[in-house]
């Protein structure tokens, strides 16, 4: 079971996202934050990833790869457009 602490040390690092039509793209983890409460034995948390792609990807579960964390399947939801791309959020309850 992943926790916020598992990701916190990797803020600022790059993950690779697998995309069905275009192959792969880089995503940078820009935020890992705890939320209040305890669910399923862990503190809920959220992650914000930033894409530099002009394309907006739909809400879906994506296959991410990280050089240290390995392979992860994470549901990403579009959060907001930023100057050079798009932010996506993943929440863990």
Beta strands, then each sheet from edge to edge (+ up, - down):
strand 1: 14-19
strand 2: 23-34
strand 3: 45-51
strand 4: 60-66
strand 5: 70-82
strand 6: 85-92
sheet 1: 1+ 2- 3+ 6- 5+ 4- 1+
end
